[in-house]
Amino acid sequence: MERNVNYVAIGVIFCVLCILMVVFVIWIGRIDIGDSGYKSYKVYTTSDVTGIGVNTPVRYKGISVGNITKMAFSDKKDGVVEINVDINKDIPVHKGSELMIDSQGLAGLNYLNLVQSKNKEIITSSKDATLSLSKNALGKLLDNAQGISKDMQDIVTNVKTLTSPKYTDEIVDTLDSFKDTKQKLDTLLTNTNKLVVNLNTSVTRGDFRYKDIVAPLANRMQDSISQIQSFFQRANGFLDRVERDPYDTLLGKRELGK
């Protein structure tokens, strides 16, 4: 009887040790008994994932619905990062949805915001359980800060070119040319009016010396036509420059290598 009692005690101790070992393995592996209430999704990205990591929460409409469970390189050569995310299986996730990196306030902790796509089809199989990663407006703005800075530098350079003495002198010369041509056209109209008045006076007096009347008129008309031709030649030259290279004509030539 004493021998049988020892076997029972050993069996009980063995069962207790097995149970403790299972609990220990579960604790070490951080296996949550309630994981059956979550569905796993994968995210692949080549973008910088600074600010997020394992246990970063996933929120949907401001409510926490999951978290990141793993982050690692899927392809080190191409720099592809694989992120494993668990999301409450009661939340229907549409195909084509994305996780947006966001933060709570300017200095708050980052989290992933689930943004549902307009696709009405729901992800049901693990094969389709892939989401995309994006950044909020502030993150995109910071990523594009370098490009914006370059654009601003180009604008400043163009303004400097536009206000440079060389370009302003060209504008002044062009305006002076237009002004001089306008004055010549005004003079032409005035002379034409005088000629018409003189012609009418001569006809009224019965003075039909056409040679004396027409000769001065022809000479003045020839001078006026020459002035008009000169004006249109300058205008055509300017328009040709604009058509060939409007940027350099209006803003001046840019210096390369800067």
C-alpha atoms as a printed R data frame, in Angstrom:
    type eleno elety resid chain resno       x       y        z
1   ATOM     1    CA   MET     A     1   0.000   0.000    0.000
2   ATOM     2    CA   GLU     A     2   2.861   2.370    0.781
3   ATOM     3    CA   ARG     A     3   4.401   1.591   -2.608
4   ATOM     4    CA   ASN     A     4   1.144   2.518   -4.413
5   ATOM     5    CA   VAL     A     5   0.884   5.829   -2.547
6   ATOM     6    CA   ASN     A     6   4.366   6.786   -3.754
7   ATOM     7    CA   TYR     A     7   3.429   6.215   -7.386
8   ATOM     8    CA   VAL     A     8   0.345   8.408   -7.009
9   ATOM     9    CA   ALA     A     9   2.407  11.193   -5.436
10  ATOM    10    CA   ILE     A    10   4.964  10.959   -8.230
11  ATOM    11    CA   GLY     A    11   2.202  11.115  -10.852
12  ATOM    12    CA   VAL     A    12   0.634  14.174   -9.235
13  ATOM    13    CA   ILE     A    13   4.001  15.926   -9.036
14  ATOM    14    CA   PHE     A    14   4.724  15.093  -12.691
15  ATOM    15    CA   CYS     A    15   1.367  16.526  -13.827
16  ATOM    16    CA   VAL     A    16   1.939  19.694  -11.814
17  ATOM    17    CA   LEU     A    17   5.394  20.095  -13.357
18  ATOM    18    CA   CYS     A    18   3.963  19.633  -16.860
19  ATOM    19    CA   ILE     A    19   1.316  22.275  -16.220
20  ATOM    20    CA   LEU     A    20   3.911  24.680  -14.860
21  ATOM    21    CA   MET     A    21   6.107  24.029  -17.887
22  ATOM    22    CA   VAL     A    22   3.247  24.825  -20.274
23  ATOM    23    CA   VAL     A    23   2.491  28.042  -18.399
24  ATOM    24    CA   PHE     A    24   6.159  28.965  -18.492
25  ATOM    25    CA   VAL     A    25   6.382  28.365  -22.255
26  ATOM    26    CA   ILE     A    26   3.260  30.450  -22.820
27  ATOM    27    CA   TRP     A    27   4.673  33.281  -20.723
28  ATOM    28    CA   ILE     A    28   8.083  33.157  -22.420
29  ATOM    29    CA   GLY     A    29   6.534  33.122  -25.878
30  ATOM    30    CA   ARG     A    30   4.128  35.908  -24.946
31  ATOM    31    CA   ILE     A    31   1.297  33.877  -26.314
32  ATOM    32    CA   ASP     A    32  -1.990  35.442  -25.453
33  ATOM    33    CA   ILE     A    33  -4.782  33.017  -24.824
34  ATOM    34    CA   GLY     A    34  -7.182  35.505  -26.376
35  ATOM    35    CA   ASP     A    35  -5.303  35.666  -29.714
36  ATOM    36    CA   SER     A    36  -8.076  33.665  -31.300
37  ATOM    37    CA   GLY     A    37 -10.069  36.891  -31.301
38  ATOM    38    CA   TYR     A    38  -7.610  38.553  -33.704
39  ATOM    39    CA   LYS     A    39  -6.819  38.159  -37.369
40  ATOM    40    CA   SER     A    40  -3.281  38.546  -38.670
41  ATOM    41    CA   TYR     A    41  -2.393  40.885  -41.562
42  ATOM    42    CA   LYS     A    42   0.895  41.590  -43.296
43  ATOM    43    CA   VAL     A    43   2.299  44.916  -44.463
44  ATOM    44    CA   TYR     A    44   5.225  45.248  -46.874
45  ATOM    45    CA   THR     A    45   6.999  48.567  -47.342
46  ATOM    46    CA   THR     A    46  10.308  50.046  -48.442
47  ATOM    47    CA   SER     A    47   9.665  53.325  -46.623
48  ATOM    48    CA   ASP     A    48  11.237  54.415  -43.365
49  ATOM    49    CA   VAL     A    49   9.334  52.917  -40.414
50  ATOM    50    CA   THR     A    50  10.922  55.059  -37.711
51  ATOM    51    CA   GLY     A    51   8.510  55.735  -34.845
52  ATOM    52    CA   ILE     A    52   6.688  52.402  -34.868
53  ATOM    53    CA   GLY     A    53   7.643  48.987  -33.520
54  ATOM    54    CA   VAL     A    54   6.350  45.851  -31.864
55  ATOM    55    CA   ASN     A    55   3.270  46.533  -29.702
56  ATOM    56    CA   THR     A    56   2.532  49.805  -31.516
57  ATOM    57    CA   PRO     A    57  -1.281  50.038  -31.299
58  ATOM    58    CA   VAL     A    58  -3.630  49.900  -34.274
59  ATOM    59    CA   ARG     A    59  -6.658  52.179  -34.058
60  ATOM    60    CA   TYR     A    60  -9.837  52.343  -36.065
61  ATOM    61    CA   LYS     A    61 -11.906  55.502  -35.699
62  ATOM    62    CA   GLY     A    62  -9.932  56.325  -32.552
63  ATOM    63    CA   ILE     A    63 -10.483  52.953  -30.850
64  ATOM    64    CA   SER     A    64  -7.659  50.484  -30.301
65  ATOM    65    CA   VAL     A    65  -8.374  47.320  -32.312
66  ATOM    66    CA   GLY     A    66  -4.985  45.623  -32.432
67  ATOM    67    CA   ASN     A    67  -1.218  46.039  -32.455
68  ATOM    68    CA   ILE     A    68   2.005  45.217  -34.281
69  ATOM    69    CA   THR     A    69   3.301  41.765  -33.379
70  ATOM    70    CA   LYS     A    70   6.463  41.562  -35.487
71  ATOM    71    CA   MET     A    71   8.745  43.735  -37.603
72  ATOM    72    CA   ALA     A    72  11.622  42.381  -39.689
73  ATOM    73    CA   PHE     A    73  13.229  42.547  -43.102
74  ATOM    74    CA   SER     A    74  11.459  40.434  -45.676
75  ATOM    75    CA   ASP     A    75  14.155  41.140  -48.261
76  ATOM    76    CA   LYS     A    76  17.350  42.713  -46.943
77  ATOM    77    CA   LYS     A    77  18.763  43.187  -50.419
78  ATOM    78    CA   ASP     A    78  15.870  45.371  -51.594
79  ATOM    79    CA   GLY     A    79  15.200  46.827  -48.132
80  ATOM    80    CA   VAL     A    80  11.632  45.469  -47.910
81  ATOM    81    CA   VAL     A    81  10.238  45.525  -44.366
82  ATOM    82    CA   GLU     A    82   7.553  43.045  -43.328
83  ATOM    83    CA   ILE     A    83   5.194  44.098  -40.543
84  ATOM    84    CA   ASN     A    84   2.815  41.647  -38.918
85  ATOM    85    CA   VAL     A    85  -0.323  43.193  -37.470
86  ATOM    86    CA   ASP     A    86  -3.107  41.640  -35.436
87  ATOM    87    CA   ILE     A    87  -6.528  43.282  -35.767
88  ATOM    88    CA   ASN     A    88  -9.728  42.359  -33.994
89  ATOM    89    CA   LYS     A    89 -11.470  39.799  -36.202
90  ATOM    90    CA   ASP     A    90 -14.815  41.479  -35.542
91  ATOM    91    CA   ILE     A    91 -13.594  44.486  -37.552
92  ATOM    92    CA   PRO     A    92 -14.285  43.859  -41.270
93  ATOM    93    CA   VAL     A    93 -11.241  45.041  -43.219
94  ATOM    94    CA   HIS     A    94 -11.822  45.909  -46.876
95  ATOM    95    CA   LYS     A    95  -9.416  44.900  -49.605
96  ATOM    96    CA   GLY     A    96  -7.021  47.699  -50.502
97  ATOM    97    CA   SER     A    97  -7.182  49.281  -47.043
98  ATOM    98    CA   GLU     A    98  -4.111  50.907  -45.548
99  ATOM    99    CA   LEU     A    99  -2.495  51.579  -42.216
100 ATOM   100    CA   MET     A   100  -1.502  55.225  -41.826
101 ATOM   101    CA   ILE     A   101   1.290  56.195  -39.426
102 ATOM   102    CA   ASP     A   102  -0.187  58.881  -37.207
103 ATOM   103    CA   SER     A   103   0.524  60.427  -33.831
104 ATOM   104    CA   GLN     A   104  -1.542  61.724  -30.935
105 ATOM   105    CA   GLY     A   105  -0.630  65.399  -30.875
106 ATOM   106    CA   LEU     A   106   2.688  66.849  -31.963
107 ATOM   107    CA   ALA     A   107   4.703  65.065  -29.266
108 ATOM   108    CA   GLY     A   108   2.442  62.045  -28.742
109 ATOM   109    CA   LEU     A   109   3.264  58.398  -29.393
110 ATOM   110    CA   ASN     A   110   2.818  57.064  -32.902
111 ATOM   111    CA   TYR     A   111   0.134  54.554  -33.804
112 ATOM   112    CA   LEU     A   112  -1.295  52.963  -36.937
113 ATOM   113    CA   ASN     A   113  -4.639  54.283  -38.093
114 ATOM   114    CA   LEU     A   114  -6.730  51.823  -40.107
115 ATOM   115    CA   VAL     A   115  -8.111  53.585  -43.191
116 ATOM   116    CA   GLN     A   116 -10.722  51.517  -44.998
117 ATOM   117    CA   SER     A   117 -10.716  51.553  -48.792
118 ATOM   118    CA   LYS     A   118 -13.794  52.205  -50.917
119 ATOM   119    CA   ASN     A   119 -13.670  48.610  -52.112
120 ATOM   120    CA   LYS     A   120 -16.662  46.842  -50.571
121 ATOM   121    CA   GLU     A   121 -15.009  43.419  -50.736
122 ATOM   122    CA   ILE     A   122 -13.962  42.131  -47.306
123 ATOM   123    CA   ILE     A   123 -10.686  40.309  -46.650
124 ATOM   124    CA   THR     A   124 -11.590  36.764  -45.623
125 ATOM   125    CA   SER     A   125  -8.630  34.548  -46.499
126 ATOM   126    CA   SER     A   126  -5.108  34.843  -45.122
127 ATOM   127    CA   LYS     A   127  -3.823  34.957  -48.720
128 ATOM   128    CA   ASP     A   128  -5.466  38.354  -49.233
129 ATOM   129    CA   ALA     A   129  -4.641  39.651  -45.742
130 ATOM   130    CA   THR     A   130  -2.156  42.272  -46.973
131 ATOM   131    CA   LEU     A   131  -2.406  45.980  -46.203
132 ATOM   132    CA   SER     A   132  -0.400  48.969  -47.401
133 ATOM   133    CA   LEU     A   133   1.475  51.472  -45.244
134 ATOM   134    CA   SER     A   134   1.229  55.245  -45.637
135 ATOM   135    CA   LYS     A   135   1.988  58.437  -43.722
136 ATOM   136    CA   ASN     A   136  -0.257  61.274  -42.676
137 ATOM   137    CA   ALA     A   137  -0.154  64.728  -44.262
138 ATOM   138    CA   LEU     A   138   2.526  65.976  -41.843
139 ATOM   139    CA   GLY     A   139   4.740  62.987  -42.521
140 ATOM   140    CA   LYS     A   140   4.408  63.414  -46.284
141 ATOM   141    CA   LEU     A   141   5.187  67.109  -45.908
142 ATOM   142    CA   LEU     A   142   8.359  66.344  -43.968
143 ATOM   143    CA   ASP     A   143   9.384  63.741  -46.541
144 ATOM   144    CA   ASN     A   144   8.921  66.296  -49.313
145 ATOM   145    CA   ALA     A   145  10.681  69.075  -47.396
146 ATOM   146    CA   GLN     A   146  13.834  68.669  -49.455
147 ATOM   147    CA   GLY     A   147  11.925  68.918  -52.726
148 ATOM   148    CA   ILE     A   148   9.992  71.943  -51.468
149 ATOM   149    CA   SER     A   149  13.244  73.608  -50.420
150 ATOM   150    CA   LYS     A   150  14.684  73.075  -53.907
151 ATOM   151    CA   ASP     A   151  11.533  74.515  -55.513
152 ATOM   152    CA   MET     A   152  11.746  77.567  -53.269
153 ATOM   153    CA   GLN     A   153  15.406  77.996  -54.205
154 ATOM   154    CA   ASP     A   154  14.481  77.863  -57.903
155 ATOM   155    CA   ILE     A   155  11.774  80.492  -57.355
156 ATOM   156    CA   VAL     A   156  14.223  82.793  -55.560
157 ATOM   157    CA   THR     A   157  16.747  82.297  -58.362
158 ATOM   158    CA   ASN     A   158  14.115  83.168  -60.977
159 ATOM   159    CA   VAL     A   159  13.126  86.284  -59.047
160 ATOM   160    CA   LYS     A   160  16.755  87.366  -58.853
161 ATOM   161    CA   THR     A   161  17.117  86.765  -62.583
162 ATOM   162    CA   LEU     A   162  13.935  88.699  -63.283
163 ATOM   163    CA   THR     A   163  15.188  91.686  -61.282
164 ATOM   164    CA   SER     A   164  18.758  91.544  -62.551
165 ATOM   165    CA   PRO     A   165  20.089  94.751  -64.216
166 ATOM   166    CA   LYS     A   166  20.608  92.944  -67.527
167 ATOM   167    CA   TYR     A   167  17.026  91.766  -67.745
168 ATOM   168    CA   THR     A   168  15.530  95.040  -66.510
169 ATOM   169    CA   ASP     A   169  17.594  96.899  -69.109
170 ATOM   170    CA   GLU     A   170  16.152  94.657  -71.817
171 ATOM   171    CA   ILE     A   171  12.621  95.327  -70.568
172 ATOM   172    CA   VAL     A   172  13.285  99.078  -70.493
173 ATOM   173    CA   ASP     A   173  14.717  98.979  -74.030
174 ATOM   174    CA   THR     A   174  11.684  97.051  -75.280
175 ATOM   175    CA   LEU     A   175   9.266  99.475  -73.634
176 ATOM   176    CA   ASP     A   176  11.209 102.440  -75.025
177 ATOM   177    CA   SER     A   177  11.034 100.882  -78.473
178 ATOM   178    CA   PHE     A   178   7.272 100.436  -78.183
179 ATOM   179    CA   LYS     A   179   6.946 104.007  -76.895
180 ATOM   180    CA   ASP     A   180   9.021 105.407  -79.762
181 ATOM   181    CA   THR     A   181   6.980 103.430  -82.283
182 ATOM   182    CA   LYS     A   182   3.742 104.719  -80.758
183 ATOM   183    CA   GLN     A   183   4.988 108.290  -81.034
184 ATOM   184    CA   LYS     A   184   5.893 107.732  -84.674
185 ATOM   185    CA   LEU     A   185   2.459 106.277  -85.370
186 ATOM   186    CA   ASP     A   186   0.845 109.292  -83.703
187 ATOM   187    CA   THR     A   187   2.969 111.581  -85.877
188 ATOM   188    CA   LEU     A   188   1.972 109.571  -88.943
189 ATOM   189    CA   LEU     A   189  -1.719 109.965  -88.153
190 ATOM   190    CA   THR     A   190  -1.266 113.694  -87.552
191 ATOM   191    CA   ASN     A   191   0.566 114.162  -90.861
192 ATOM   192    CA   THR     A   192  -2.031 112.109  -92.691
193 ATOM   193    CA   ASN     A   193  -4.811 114.250  -91.285
194 ATOM   194    CA   LYS     A   194  -2.966 117.402  -92.367
195 ATOM   195    CA   LEU     A   195  -2.490 115.996  -95.849
196 ATOM   196    CA   VAL     A   196  -6.141 115.149  -96.127
197 ATOM   197    CA   VAL     A   197  -7.072 118.673  -95.026
198 ATOM   198    CA   ASN     A   198  -4.647 120.201  -97.537
199 ATOM   199    CA   LEU     A   199  -5.938 117.955 -100.286
200 ATOM   200    CA   ASN     A   200  -9.512 118.938  -99.546
201 ATOM   201    CA   THR     A   201  -8.520 122.616  -99.523
202 ATOM   202    CA   SER     A   202  -6.727 122.297 -102.854
203 ATOM   203    CA   VAL     A   203  -9.649 120.500 -104.426
204 ATOM   204    CA   THR     A   204 -12.014 123.151 -103.145
205 ATOM   205    CA   ARG     A   205  -9.860 125.930 -104.646
206 ATOM   206    CA   GLY     A   206  -9.716 124.102 -107.917
207 ATOM   207    CA   ASP     A   207  -5.996 123.527 -107.630
208 ATOM   208    CA   PHE     A   208  -5.443 120.203 -109.410
209 ATOM   209    CA   ARG     A   209  -1.650 120.098 -109.435
210 ATOM   210    CA   TYR     A   210  -1.612 116.442 -108.542
211 ATOM   211    CA   LYS     A   211   2.138 116.150 -108.774
212 ATOM   212    CA   ASP     A   212   2.726 118.801 -106.145
213 ATOM   213    CA   ILE     A   213   0.059 117.305 -103.922
214 ATOM   214    CA   VAL     A   214   0.857 113.624 -104.300
215 ATOM   215    CA   ALA     A   215   4.677 113.856 -104.156
216 ATOM   216    CA   PRO     A   216   4.919 115.096 -100.533
217 ATOM   217    CA   LEU     A   217   2.205 112.648  -99.544
218 ATOM   218    CA   ALA     A   218   4.044 109.732 -101.136
219 ATOM   219    CA   ASN     A   219   7.299 110.688  -99.447
220 ATOM   220    CA   ARG     A   220   5.692 110.915  -96.026
221 ATOM   221    CA   MET     A   221   3.818 107.682  -96.561
222 ATOM   222    CA   GLN     A   222   7.071 105.964  -97.506
223 ATOM   223    CA   ASP     A   223   8.742 107.183  -94.304
224 ATOM   224    CA   SER     A   224   5.780 106.050  -92.253
225 ATOM   225    CA   ILE     A   225   5.750 102.647  -93.908
226 ATOM   226    CA   SER     A   226   9.445 102.255  -93.143
227 ATOM   227    CA   GLN     A   227   8.806 103.068  -89.486
228 ATOM   228    CA   ILE     A   228   5.955 100.564  -89.344
229 ATOM   229    CA   GLN     A   229   8.127  97.878  -90.948
230 ATOM   230    CA   SER     A   230  10.848  98.541  -88.380
231 ATOM   231    CA   PHE     A   231   8.323  98.174  -85.580
232 ATOM   232    CA   PHE     A   232   6.968  94.881  -86.894
233 ATOM   233    CA   GLN     A   233  10.476  93.534  -87.409
234 ATOM   234    CA   ARG     A   234  11.275  94.197  -83.740
235 ATOM   235    CA   ALA     A   235   7.965  92.725  -82.646
236 ATOM   236    CA   ASN     A   236   8.483  89.618  -84.809
237 ATOM   237    CA   GLY     A   237  11.998  89.190  -83.424
238 ATOM   238    CA   PHE     A   238  10.672  89.345  -79.869
239 ATOM   239    CA   LEU     A   239   7.848  86.882  -80.628
240 ATOM   240    CA   ASP     A   240  10.308  84.489  -82.292
241 ATOM   241    CA   ARG     A   241  12.457  84.522  -79.148
242 ATOM   242    CA   VAL     A   242   9.400  83.790  -77.007
243 ATOM   243    CA   GLU     A   243   8.352  80.931  -79.286
244 ATOM   244    CA   ARG     A   244  11.843  79.354  -79.348
245 ATOM   245    CA   ASP     A   245  12.480  79.584  -75.617
246 ATOM   246    CA   PRO     A   246   9.780  81.359  -73.603
247 ATOM   247    CA   TYR     A   247  11.471  80.620  -70.257
248 ATOM   248    CA   ASP     A   248  14.831  82.174  -71.169
249 ATOM   249    CA   THR     A   249  13.155  85.075  -72.994
250 ATOM   250    CA   LEU     A   250  10.902  86.049  -70.087
251 ATOM   251    CA   LEU     A   251  13.042  84.992  -67.095
252 ATOM   252    CA   GLY     A   252  16.547  85.122  -68.547
253 ATOM   253    CA   LYS     A   253  18.969  82.247  -69.004
254 ATOM   254    CA   ARG     A   254  19.582  80.005  -66.017
255 ATOM   255    CA   GLU     A   255  23.141  79.239  -64.972
256 ATOM   256    CA   LEU     A   256  23.896  75.522  -64.994
257 ATOM   257    CA   GLY     A   257  25.703  73.682  -62.249
258 ATOM   258    CA   LYS     A   258  24.126  75.559  -59.360
